[in-house]
Amino acid sequence: MALLDVQNLGISFGGLRAVDDFHLQVKKGQLYGLIGPNGAGKTTVFNLLTGVYKPSEGIIRLDGEDITGRSNIEINKAGIARTFQNIRLFKDQTVLDNVKIGLHNRFHYNTFEGIFRLPRYRKIEKKMEEKAMELLEVFELEKEKDYLASNLPYGKQRKLEIARALATDPKLLLLDEPAAGMNPNETHELMETIRFIREKFDMTILLIEHDMKLVSGICEELTVLNFGSILCQGETEKVLQNPEVIKAYLGE
């Protein structure tokens, strides 16, 4: 059974059919790519999967559970975490606090305990800080734990956003153009980071990406979108050699 099983997904905005009859199966532990030209509907698919938009039709199942139409918070708690093309950090908060924010799905104390700094509050905060530091060490960000997120270089901001997503303990990690704005050296390092995340956390990853070197280097299978519909699906090498994909995506 696929970890992510999407069937007949669709959404319209007014008279515009943004996504039509989209289907996808991502196996547990797989590194899967969603590609296509600008405006093809890729980010709309991510928004449907994460509850930003509610689909007009179709079904989304995560690990056998129907999550169709649930809210963004409910879907995150069910096990889907996401990063964004334009990095969305709490830039006036520290690196450590950004990761701790992601941990609030898993650690809870009530308002009264928080206001008066009761023993349970202190115990939970200590556990959260320890867990956050473990994640920062994985991404080699522990030395910058007290920096404001805005003061990190771009590549480390991207790592921090991924660390915060992993703090929610997801089953499926969605990466929206993680290499956007990166130079070739940063992109190569990102590839190694994504591979490491899959192995370290036994993570299933679905990513949107325009950098074909990154896509061909790490993705096992691809779905190609064009004008909101699936153009091609299958093993990465075969998909990238498909004449229709080359024509639509590369403009050749």
C-alpha positions in Angstrom: 0.0 0.0 0.0 1.3 3.5 -0.9 2.0 5.9 1.9 0.4 8.7 -0.2 -2.5 7.6 -2.5 -4.2 10.4 -4.5 -7.1 9.6 -6.8 -9.0 11.8 -9.3 -8.0 15.0 -7.5 -9.3 18.2 -9.0 -10.0 21.9 -8.3 -11.4 24.8 -10.2 -11.1 28.5 -9.5 -14.0 30.2 -11.2 -14.0 28.9 -14.7 -10.3 27.9 -14.6 -9.5 24.2 -14.1 -6.3 24.4 -12.2 -5.8 20.7 -11.5 -7.8 17.9 -13.3 -7.9 14.2 -12.6 -4.6 14.1 -10.7 -3.5 10.8 -9.4 -0.4 9.8 -7.6 1.0 7.0 -5.4 4.1 7.5 -3.4 5.5 4.4 -1.6 6.9 4.5 1.9 10.6 5.5 1.9 10.4 6.8 -1.7 11.9 10.0 -3.1 9.4 11.2 -5.6 9.5 14.3 -7.9 6.7 16.5 -9.2 7.8 18.6 -12.1 6.4 20.7 -14.9 6.6 24.2 -16.5 5.7 27.3 -14.5 1.9 27.5 -14.0 1.5 23.7 -14.5 -0.3 23.3 -11.2 2.4 21.8 -9.0 2.1 24.2 -6.1 -1.7 23.9 -6.3 -1.3 20.2 -5.8 0.8 20.8 -2.7 -1.8 23.2 -1.5 -4.5 20.5 -1.9 -2.4 17.9 -0.2 -1.7 20.1 2.8 -5.2 21.5 3.3 -4.6 25.1 2.0 -7.2 24.4 -0.7 -10.1 21.9 -0.5 -10.5 19.8 -3.6 -13.5 20.0 -5.8 -13.3 16.2 -6.2 -11.0 13.3 -5.5 -9.6 11.5 -2.6 -6.3 11.9 -0.6 -5.2 9.0 1.6 -2.2 9.1 3.9 -1.1 5.7 5.2 -4.6 4.4 4.5 -6.4 7.3 6.2 -8.7 9.6 4.2 -7.5 13.1 4.9 -9.5 14.8 2.0 -10.7 18.2 2.8 -9.2 18.4 6.3 -7.7 21.6 7.6 -4.0 22.4 7.3 -3.4 21.8 11.0 -5.3 18.5 11.0 -3.3 17.3 8.0 0.0 18.3 9.6 -1.0 16.3 12.7 -1.9 13.4 10.5 1.7 13.4 9.2 2.4 15.7 6.3 4.9 18.5 6.7 5.9 21.1 4.1 8.5 23.6 3.2 8.0 26.5 0.8 9.7 27.9 -2.3 10.0 31.3 -0.5 11.4 30.3 2.8 8.9 31.0 5.6 10.8 31.2 8.9 10.1 33.3 12.0 13.0 35.5 11.2 12.9 37.5 14.4 13.0 34.4 16.4 16.2 32.4 17.2 17.2 29.3 15.2 16.4 27.2 18.3 13.0 28.7 18.8 12.1 28.1 15.1 12.6 24.4 15.6 10.8 24.4 19.0 7.7 26.0 17.3 7.6 22.9 15.1 7.6 20.7 18.2 4.4 22.1 19.6 2.4 19.5 17.7 4.0 16.9 20.0 4.5 18.6 23.3 1.7 20.3 25.2 1.1 22.3 28.4 -1.8 24.5 29.3 -1.9 28.3 29.5 -1.9 28.3 33.3 1.2 26.1 33.5 3.0 28.3 31.0 2.1 31.6 32.7 3.3 30.5 36.1 6.2 28.4 34.8 5.0 25.3 36.7 7.1 22.1 37.0 5.3 20.5 34.1 6.0 23.5 31.9 9.7 23.5 32.8 9.9 19.7 32.2 8.2 19.9 28.7 10.3 23.0 27.7 13.5 21.0 28.6 12.4 18.1 26.5 11.6 20.4 23.6 14.9 22.1 23.8 16.8 18.7 23.9 14.8 17.5 20.8 15.3 20.8 19.0 19.1 20.6 19.6 19.2 17.0 18.3 17.6 18.3 15.0 20.0 21.3 14.8 23.0 19.0 15.3 21.7 16.8 12.4 21.8 19.8 10.1 25.0 21.2 11.7 23.2 24.3 13.0 23.8 23.8 16.7 26.5 26.6 16.8 23.9 29.1 15.4 21.1 28.1 17.9 21.0 31.6 19.4 21.2 33.5 16.1 18.2 35.2 14.7 16.9 33.1 11.8 17.2 36.2 9.5 21.0 36.3 10.2 21.6 32.8 8.7 23.0 32.6 5.1 20.4 31.4 2.6 21.5 27.8 2.5 21.3 27.4 6.2 17.9 29.1 6.3 16.7 26.4 3.9 18.2 23.7 6.2 16.5 25.3 9.2 13.1 25.3 7.5 13.5 21.6 6.8 14.5 20.9 10.4 11.4 22.7 11.6 9.2 20.6 9.3 10.9 17.5 10.6 10.2 18.6 14.2 6.5 17.9 13.5 7.4 14.2 13.2 5.9 13.7 9.7 5.3 10.6 7.7 5.6 12.5 4.5 7.8 15.6 3.8 6.9 17.9 0.9 9.7 20.1 -0.4 8.6 23.0 -2.6 11.5 24.0 -4.9 14.1 23.5 -2.2 17.0 24.5 -4.6 15.4 27.8 -5.5 18.0 30.6 -5.2 20.9 28.2 -4.6 24.2 28.2 -6.4 25.6 24.9 -7.8 27.6 24.1 -4.6 24.6 24.7 -2.4 22.4 22.6 -4.6 24.9 19.7 -4.5 25.0 20.0 -0.7 21.2 20.1 -0.6 21.0 16.8 -2.6 23.2 15.2 0.0 21.1 16.6 2.7 17.9 15.2 1.2 19.4 11.8 0.8 20.6 12.0 4.4 17.1 12.9 5.6 15.5 9.9 3.9 18.0 7.5 5.5 18.3 9.1 8.9 14.6 9.6 9.5 13.3 6.8 7.3 11.4 9.6 5.5 9.2 9.6 2.4 9.8 12.7 0.4 7.8 14.4 -2.4 9.4 17.4 -4.0 8.7 20.0 -6.6 11.8 21.2 -8.4 13.0 22.9 -11.6 16.7 22.0 -11.2 16.9 18.9 -13.5 20.3 17.9 -12.1 18.8 17.6 -8.7 15.7 15.8 -9.9 17.6 13.3 -12.0 20.2 12.9 -9.2 17.8 11.9 -6.4 14.3 11.2 -7.6 13.3 7.6 -8.3 10.0 8.4 -10.0 8.4 11.5 -11.5 5.1 12.9 -12.3 5.0 15.7 -15.0 2.2 18.2 -14.9 1.2 20.4 -17.8 -1.7 22.8 -17.7 -3.0 21.1 -14.5 -3.1 17.6 -16.0 -0.7 14.7 -15.9 1.5 14.5 -19.0 3.7 11.6 -17.9 4.5 9.4 -14.9 7.1 6.7 -14.3 10.8 6.1 -13.6 12.9 9.3 -13.7 15.2 8.4 -16.5 12.3 7.3 -18.8 10.2 10.3 -18.0 13.0 12.8 -18.7 13.6 11.1 -22.1 9.9 11.3 -23.1 9.6 13.5 -26.2 6.4 15.1 -24.9 8.0 16.0 -21.6 11.0 17.5 -23.4 8.7 19.5 -25.7 6.4 20.8 -22.8 9.0 21.3 -20.1 12.2 22.2 -22.0 10.5 23.9 -24.9 12.3 21.8 -27.5 
